[in-house]
């Protein structure tokens, strides 16, 4: 139940879901010689309607820089609508704090398509099963279960008992309103100071009377309620504003038979879905759901990929300081589940070509670097990891050695070994990148 989309329920469209085209996960990518999808599907998109009063209030808050200690940083500063609600610059992280000189801890994720993100859990979606099993119990069960390899087009990996869902790189928030509050108070980001300070600013904001209109005069006197309603309003803005989930990429239109992919883009799609090549679709699912929802290009699960340490981050100057993702330091409820240390959320690849910082620590600056990492991490690690003074490759140097066993070495192309032939050629990588660029929203259809 929790993996269903908010907007599907909200619009009352569930009854229509069974009537739309049921896209199969296999065979949809069959194409004609001229690049047109010969098996077009009908995609279910969120309904478009005027923003509610609550969402309009949320919009005002989203763009209100006065809520930050610097007076110049709003939600939209780091989640720019002109950059798919991701960072507007090419730094590994954003700068915040009172003087805009403090580094954020992690690369800024996009806010697009979060309305379909399930809650954090461990293990497969239990659907309507009401038997409650806590995270620790599920994690213990997962330790006894053999993890299945993720193969593009396969379904076995969906049963893996691993962390999935949630917001941020570590899934520590389940709702958009909870997520909105973290950066507002984070001293490295908007640096709101305290709940008292934020509430006082909300009472003096130009939109303060909107709170009274929506919730009554008493809301301004109740600090906790005022902030809760403000964050809920921001969440409603993200749910209702169409630009947070437009599904207007060239690939969306290609799925519907309205656009043609070039030869390079088509090869890239095939390589993306090929288990013997890039196998990207093993985690970044490229097929529409069976009830016609556009593909999200993520399975919402967590992986430890062993990305290189980013020397550009101030926090990394301490060699004993590590970001362990699900194990902390920002997430604090399951640090004892050490089998998940080093795991970070698999992000959507929608609009990935608009970004200039990749992975949780922003260590990669281009899609070329990312593809090189996937291609050479295990066959030629010297190409992607730093070296010690004696020339030894420092593989997985951003993760303590005691957690190296958590790193994925089974899902292709990470199942290779030193000396093996890399999964992709240079041309393969270029074609995959050409395909990834078709995932950018705002594609203009030809007449």
C-alpha positions as CSV (number, residue, x, y, z in Angstrom):
1,X,0.0,0.0,0.0
2,X,2.7,2.5,0.9
3,X,4.4,2.2,-2.5
4,X,1.3,3.5,-4.3
5,X,1.5,7.1,-5.6
6,X,0.0,9.9,-3.6
7,X,-1.3,11.6,-6.7
8,X,-3.0,8.5,-8.0
9,X,-5.0,8.2,-4.9
10,X,-5.5,11.9,-4.6
11,X,-7.1,12.2,-8.0
12,X,-9.3,9.3,-7.5
13,X,-7.9,7.6,-10.6
14,X,-7.3,4.2,-9.1
15,X,-10.4,2.9,-10.8
16,X,-9.0,3.9,-14.1
17,X,-5.6,2.3,-13.6
18,X,-6.7,-1.1,-14.7
19,X,-8.1,0.2,-17.9
20,X,-5.0,1.7,-19.2
21,X,-2.3,-0.1,-21.1
22,X,-0.6,-2.7,-19.0
23,X,3.0,-2.3,-20.1
24,X,5.1,-5.4,-20.0
25,X,8.6,-5.1,-18.6
26,X,9.9,-7.2,-21.4
27,X,9.7,-6.2,-25.1
28,X,8.6,-2.7,-24.7
29,X,11.9,-1.5,-26.1
30,X,11.4,-3.0,-29.4
31,X,12.0,-0.3,-32.0
32,X,11.7,0.3,-35.7
33,X,14.7,1.1,-37.9
34,X,13.8,4.8,-37.8
35,X,13.8,5.0,-34.0
36,X,10.1,4.9,-33.3
37,X,8.8,2.7,-30.5
38,X,6.7,0.0,-32.3
39,X,4.9,-0.9,-29.1
40,X,3.8,2.5,-27.7
41,X,2.1,2.6,-24.3
42,X,-0.2,5.0,-22.6
43,X,1.4,6.6,-19.7
44,X,-0.6,7.7,-16.6
45,X,0.5,11.3,-15.6
46,X,-0.6,13.2,-12.5
47,X,-3.7,15.4,-13.2
48,X,-3.0,19.1,-13.6
49,X,-5.2,21.5,-11.6
50,X,-4.9,25.0,-10.1
51,X,-2.8,25.0,-6.9
52,X,-4.9,24.8,-3.7
53,X,-4.7,27.5,-1.1
54,X,-2.4,25.3,1.0
55,X,-0.1,24.7,-1.9
56,X,0.1,28.4,-2.7
57,X,1.1,29.1,0.9
58,X,3.7,26.4,0.5
59,X,5.0,28.1,-2.7
60,X,5.5,31.3,-0.7
61,X,7.5,29.5,1.9
62,X,9.5,27.5,-0.6
63,X,10.8,30.7,-2.1
64,X,11.2,32.7,1.2
65,X,14.9,33.4,1.8
66,X,14.1,35.3,5.0
67,X,13.7,32.0,6.8
68,X,17.5,31.4,6.5
69,X,20.1,33.0,8.8
70,X,21.8,34.6,5.8
71,X,18.6,36.0,4.5
72,X,19.5,34.9,1.0
73,X,18.9,31.2,1.0
74,X,15.5,29.6,0.3
75,X,14.5,26.0,-0.5
76,X,14.6,27.1,-4.2
77,X,18.2,28.2,-3.9
78,X,19.5,24.7,-3.6
79,X,16.5,23.0,-5.3
80,X,16.4,25.3,-8.4
81,X,13.3,24.9,-10.6
82,X,15.5,25.8,-13.5
83,X,17.7,22.7,-12.7
84,X,15.0,20.1,-12.2
85,X,14.8,21.2,-8.5
86,X,18.4,20.2,-8.1
87,X,21.5,22.4,-7.4
88,X,22.1,25.3,-9.7
89,X,25.9,25.2,-9.7
90,X,28.7,22.7,-10.4
91,X,30.0,22.3,-6.8
92,X,30.0,18.9,-5.1
93,X,27.7,20.3,-2.3
94,X,26.0,23.6,-1.7
95,X,27.2,26.3,0.7
96,X,25.0,27.6,3.5
97,X,25.1,29.0,7.0
98,X,25.0,32.7,8.1
99,X,27.7,33.7,5.7
100,X,27.1,31.1,2.9
101,X,30.5,29.7,3.6
102,X,29.7,26.3,5.3
103,X,29.6,23.2,3.1
104,X,26.6,21.0,3.1
105,X,27.3,17.4,4.1
106,X,26.1,15.7,0.9
107,X,25.3,16.4,-2.8
108,X,21.9,18.1,-3.1
109,X,19.3,15.6,-4.4
110,X,16.6,16.6,-6.8
111,X,13.1,17.2,-5.4
112,X,11.4,15.9,-8.6
113,X,9.4,12.7,-8.5
114,X,9.5,12.3,-4.8
115,X,5.7,12.0,-4.6
116,X,6.2,8.3,-5.7
117,X,8.9,7.5,-3.1
118,X,7.8,4.8,-0.7
119,X,8.4,5.0,3.0
120,X,11.7,3.7,4.4
121,X,11.6,0.0,5.2
122,X,13.8,-3.1,5.1
123,X,12.7,-5.9,2.8
124,X,10.1,-6.2,0.1
125,X,6.9,-4.2,0.1
126,X,4.4,-6.1,2.4
127,X,1.4,-4.7,0.6
128,X,-1.7,-5.1,2.7
129,X,-0.1,-7.4,5.2
130,X,-0.9,-5.9,8.6
131,X,1.7,-7.9,10.5
132,X,4.1,-5.4,11.9
133,X,7.8,-6.3,11.8
134,X,10.2,-3.6,13.0
135,X,13.4,-2.6,11.2
136,X,15.6,-4.6,13.5
137,X,13.6,-7.8,12.9
138,X,13.6,-7.4,9.2
139,X,17.3,-6.7,9.2
140,X,18.0,-9.8,11.2
141,X,15.9,-11.8,8.7
142,X,17.9,-10.2,5.9
143,X,21.2,-11.4,7.3
144,X,20.0,-15.0,7.0
145,X,18.8,-14.6,3.4
146,X,21.0,-14.9,0.3
147,X,20.9,-11.8,-1.7
148,X,19.8,-12.2,-5.3
149,X,21.6,-10.6,-8.1
150,X,20.0,-7.6,-9.8
151,X,19.6,-8.2,-13.5
152,X,17.9,-5.8,-15.9
153,X,14.5,-7.1,-16.7
154,X,14.6,-9.6,-13.8
155,X,12.3,-9.7,-10.9
156,X,14.1,-11.9,-8.3
157,X,16.0,-8.9,-6.8
158,X,12.7,-7.3,-5.8
159,X,12.5,-9.9,-2.9
160,X,15.9,-8.8,-1.5
161,X,15.7,-7.9,2.2
162,X,17.6,-4.6,2.0
163,X,16.7,-1.0,2.9
164,X,14.4,0.7,0.5
165,X,12.4,3.9,0.3
166,X,12.6,7.1,2.4
167,X,13.9,10.5,1.6
168,X,17.4,12.0,1.7
169,X,20.5,9.8,0.8
170,X,19.9,7.7,3.9
171,X,16.1,7.6,4.0
172,X,15.8,9.2,7.4
173,X,12.5,11.1,6.5
174,X,9.4,9.4,5.3
175,X,7.3,12.5,4.4
176,X,8.0,15.6,2.4
177,X,7.1,17.8,5.3
178,X,9.7,16.1,7.5
179,X,12.2,16.4,4.8
180,X,11.6,20.2,4.4
181,X,12.3,20.8,8.1
182,X,15.8,19.3,8.1
183,X,17.6,21.8,5.8
184,X,15.6,24.7,7.4
185,X,17.3,24.0,10.7
186,X,20.6,22.5,9.5
187,X,23.5,24.9,10.4
188,X,25.2,24.0,7.1
189,X,22.2,24.9,5.0
190,X,19.4,27.4,5.8
191,X,20.6,27.6,9.4
192,X,17.2,28.6,10.7
193,X,18.6,28.5,14.3
194,X,15.7,27.1,16.3
195,X,12.0,26.4,16.1
196,X,11.4,29.6,18.1
197,X,13.3,31.7,15.5
198,X,11.6,30.0,12.5
199,X,8.1,30.4,14.1
200,X,8.8,34.1,14.8
201,X,9.8,34.7,11.1
202,X,6.7,32.9,9.9
203,X,4.5,35.2,12.1
204,X,6.2,38.3,10.5
205,X,6.2,36.9,6.9
206,X,4.2,38.7,4.2
207,X,2.0,35.6,3.9
208,X,1.3,35.2,7.7
209,X,-2.4,36.1,7.2
210,X,-2.7,33.0,5.0
211,X,-2.0,30.8,8.1
212,X,-4.9,32.6,9.9
213,X,-7.2,32.1,6.9
214,X,-6.5,28.4,6.6
215,X,-6.1,27.4,10.2
216,X,-7.6,30.2,12.4
217,X,-5.9,32.9,14.5
218,X,-4.8,30.4,17.1
219,X,-2.2,28.9,14.8
220,X,0.2,31.8,15.2
221,X,0.3,31.3,18.9
222,X,1.1,27.6,18.7
223,X,4.7,27.3,17.7
224,X,4.7,23.6,17.0
225,X,1.5,23.7,15.0
226,X,2.6,26.7,13.0
227,X,5.8,25.0,11.9
228,X,4.0,21.7,11.2
229,X,1.5,23.4,9.0
230,X,4.2,25.4,7.2
231,X,6.1,22.3,6.3
232,X,2.9,20.5,5.3
233,X,2.1,23.5,3.0
234,X,5.6,23.1,1.4
235,X,4.8,19.4,0.9
236,X,1.5,20.2,-0.8
237,X,3.2,22.6,-3.1
238,X,5.6,19.8,-4.2
239,X,2.7,17.4,-4.7
240,X,0.4,19.7,-6.6
241,X,2.9,21.8,-8.7
242,X,3.2,19.9,-12.0
243,X,6.9,20.9,-12.5
244,X,7.8,18.5,-9.7
245,X,6.7,15.5,-11.7
246,X,6.2,16.5,-15.4
247,X,7.1,13.3,-17.2
248,X,7.9,15.3,-20.4
249,X,11.2,13.8,-21.3
250,X,12.0,12.6,-24.8
251,X,12.0,9.0,-23.5
252,X,8.5,9.4,-22.1
253,X,7.3,10.6,-25.5
254,X,9.2,7.8,-27.2
255,X,7.4,5.2,-24.9
256,X,4.1,6.7,-26.2
257,X,5.2,6.6,-29.8
258,X,5.4,10.4,-30.1
259,X,9.2,10.8,-30.5
260,X,12.0,9.1,-32.2
261,X,15.3,8.2,-30.7
262,X,18.5,8.6,-32.6
263,X,20.7,5.6,-33.4
264,X,23.1,6.5,-30.6
265,X,20.2,6.9,-28.1
266,X,18.7,3.6,-29.2
267,X,22.0,1.8,-28.7
268,X,22.3,3.5,-25.4
269,X,18.9,2.2,-24.3
270,X,19.7,-1.3,-25.4
271,X,23.0,-1.2,-23.5
272,X,21.2,0.3,-20.5
273,X,18.9,-2.7,-20.4
274,X,21.6,-5.3,-21.3
275,X,22.6,-7.5,-18.3
276,X,25.8,-8.4,-20.1
277,X,26.7,-4.7,-20.7
278,X,25.8,-1.8,-18.4
279,X,22.9,-3.5,-16.7
280,X,21.8,-0.1,-15.5
281,X,18.1,-1.2,-15.5
282,X,19.0,-3.7,-12.8
283,X,18.6,-0.9,-10.3
284,X,17.3,2.0,-12.5
285,X,14.1,0.5,-13.8
286,X,13.3,1.7,-17.3
287,X,9.9,0.1,-17.9
288,X,6.5,1.6,-17.1
289,X,4.6,-0.1,-14.3
290,X,1.9,-2.6,-15.1
291,X,-0.7,0.1,-14.4
292,X,0.8,2.6,-16.8
293,X,2.8,4.8,-14.5
294,X,6.0,6.2,-16.1
295,X,9.2,4.5,-15.2
296,X,11.0,6.0,-12.2
297,X,14.6,4.9,-13.1
298,X,15.1,3.7,-9.6
299,X,14.1,0.6,-7.6
300,X,14.2,2.8,-4.4
301,X,16.7,0.5,-2.8
302,X,20.0,1.1,-1.2
303,X,23.4,0.0,-2.4
304,X,27.0,0.3,-1.2
305,X,29.0,1.0,-4.4
306,X,32.3,2.1,-2.8
307,X,32.6,5.4,-4.6
308,X,35.9,7.2,-4.1
309,X,36.4,9.7,-1.3
310,X,35.9,13.3,-2.3
311,X,38.9,15.4,-1.3
312,X,37.0,18.6,-2.0
313,X,34.8,18.1,1.1
314,X,36.1,19.8,4.2
315,X,34.8,17.0,6.4
316,X,37.0,14.5,4.6
317,X,40.2,16.2,5.7
318,X,39.9,14.1,8.8
319,X,40.9,10.6,7.7
320,X,38.9,9.0,10.4
321,X,35.6,10.7,9.4
322,X,33.3,8.6,7.2
323,X,29.8,9.1,5.9
324,X,28.2,5.6,6.4
325,X,24.8,6.4,4.8
326,X,22.1,4.3,6.4
327,X,24.4,3.7,9.5
328,X,24.9,7.4,10.1
329,X,26.0,10.0,11.1
330,X,22.8,11.8,9.9
331,X,20.6,8.8,10.4
332,X,20.8,7.6,13.9
333,X,18.2,4.8,14.5
334,X,19.9,1.7,13.1
335,X,23.7,2.1,13.4
336,X,24.0,-1.4,14.8
337,X,22.8,-2.8,11.4
338,X,26.4,-2.7,10.2
339,X,25.6,-4.8,7.1
340,X,24.1,-1.6,5.7
341,X,27.0,0.7,6.4
342,X,28.1,2.5,3.3
343,X,24.7,2.1,1.6
344,X,23.0,5.1,0.0
345,X,19.7,5.5,-1.9
346,X,19.7,4.7,-5.6
347,X,18.5,8.0,-7.1
348,X,16.2,8.4,-10.1
349,X,18.1,9.0,-13.3
350,X,15.4,11.4,-14.6
351,X,17.1,14.7,-15.4
352,X,20.5,13.3,-14.4
353,X,22.1,15.0,-17.4
354,X,21.2,18.4,-15.8
355,X,23.5,17.7,-12.8
356,X,27.2,18.4,-12.2
357,X,27.7,16.4,-9.0
358,X,27.0,12.7,-8.7
359,X,26.8,10.2,-5.9
360,X,26.2,11.1,-2.3
361,X,29.5,12.9,-1.9
362,X,29.5,14.7,-5.3
363,X,32.8,13.0,-6.2
364,X,32.0,12.8,-9.9
365,X,31.4,15.9,-12.0
366,X,30.2,14.3,-15.2
367,X,28.3,11.4,-16.6
368,X,31.5,10.3,-18.3
369,X,33.2,9.9,-14.9
370,X,30.2,8.0,-13.6
371,X,30.2,5.6,-16.5
372,X,34.0,5.1,-16.1
373,X,33.4,4.2,-12.4
374,X,30.9,1.5,-13.3
375,X,33.0,0.2,-16.1
376,X,36.5,0.2,-14.5
377,X,35.9,-0.1,-10.7
378,X,36.7,-3.8,-10.7
379,X,38.6,-4.4,-13.9
380,X,41.0,-1.4,-13.7
381,X,40.5,0.2,-10.3
382,X,43.6,2.3,-10.7
383,X,41.6,4.4,-13.2
384,X,39.0,5.5,-10.6
385,X,40.6,5.3,-7.1
386,X,43.6,7.3,-5.7
387,X,47.0,5.7,-5.0
388,X,49.2,5.6,-1.9
389,X,52.8,6.9,-2.0
390,X,54.0,3.4,-3.0
391,X,51.5,3.1,-5.8
392,X,49.0,0.9,-4.1
393,X,45.4,1.5,-5.3
394,X,43.2,2.7,-2.4
395,X,40.1,0.9,-3.5
396,X,36.9,1.9,-1.5
397,X,38.8,4.6,0.2
398,X,35.6,6.4,1.4
399,X,34.5,3.4,3.6
400,X,36.3,1.8,6.6
401,X,37.9,-1.5,5.7
402,X,35.7,-3.4,8.1
403,X,32.7,-2.5,5.9
404,X,34.2,-3.3,2.5
405,X,32.3,-6.6,2.4
406,X,29.1,-4.5,2.1
407,X,30.1,-3.2,-1.3
408,X,28.2,-4.7,-4.2
409,X,30.4,-7.1,-6.1
410,X,27.7,-9.3,-7.6
411,X,25.4,-7.2,-9.7
412,X,26.8,-6.7,-13.2
413,X,29.0,-4.9,-14.2
414,X,30.4,-5.1,-10.6
415,X,30.9,-8.9,-11.0
416,X,34.2,-8.5,-12.9
417,X,37.8,-8.9,-11.6
418,X,41.1,-7.2,-12.3
419,X,42.3,-8.1,-15.8
420,X,38.8,-8.9,-17.1
421,X,37.5,-7.2,-20.1
422,X,35.4,-4.1,-19.1
423,X,31.7,-4.4,-19.7
424,X,31.6,-1.3,-22.0
425,X,33.6,0.2,-24.7
426,X,34.2,3.9,-25.0
427,X,31.5,4.0,-27.7
428,X,29.1,2.1,-25.4
429,X,29.6,4.7,-22.7
430,X,28.9,7.5,-25.1
431,X,25.7,5.8,-26.4
432,X,24.5,5.3,-22.8
433,X,25.1,8.9,-22.0
434,X,23.2,9.9,-25.2
435,X,20.3,7.8,-23.9
436,X,20.5,9.3,-20.4
437,X,20.1,12.8,-21.9
438,X,16.7,11.7,-23.3
439,X,15.5,11.5,-19.6
440,X,15.6,15.3,-19.3
441,X,12.2,16.9,-18.9
442,X,10.9,19.6,-21.2
443,X,11.4,17.9,-24.5
444,X,9.6,19.7,-27.4
445,X,7.8,17.4,-29.7
446,X,8.1,17.9,-33.5
447,X,5.1,19.0,-35.4
